[in-house]
Amino acid sequence: MPQEKNKQAAETAITNEELQQMQQQLNLVRQEYSEMHSLQESLSRLSEIKKDDELLISIGRGIFVNASVQNTDDVLVDVGSSVVVKKKINAARKMIEQETSQLKLYAEELEKQFNMLILRMKH
């Protein structure tokens, strides 16, 4: 009997740890999804901006600079390893839409796994 209780306690501890890790991962994916959604909105608003319009550009931690727009057709996209490529706004928007869709699917899969783990704990 004591061995069985010890085994159950160990399984519960492992499952709790798995749940915590999965919850953290799910929170990160949701945060990334939210950021991607905001990016989609920003790219959509770029069509309203005209050449030489003045903008406030965030350079981080609540610090902004004034800038004027010179090109309203293209954006620069970081493709990894500090490599930046020029893309048409529509191409960048499609790329972000695809990434956002993939994140949504991943979040849904994580939620399913999370819920299955919770059900397993209850039994």
Buried (B, 14 or more C-beta within 10 A) or exposed (E): EEEEEEEEEEEEEEBEEBBEEBEEBBEEBBEBBEEBBEBBEEBEEBEEEEEEEEEEEEEEEEEEEEEEBEEBEEBEBEEEEEEEEEBEBEEBBEBBEEBBEEBBEBBEEBBEBBEEBEEEEEE
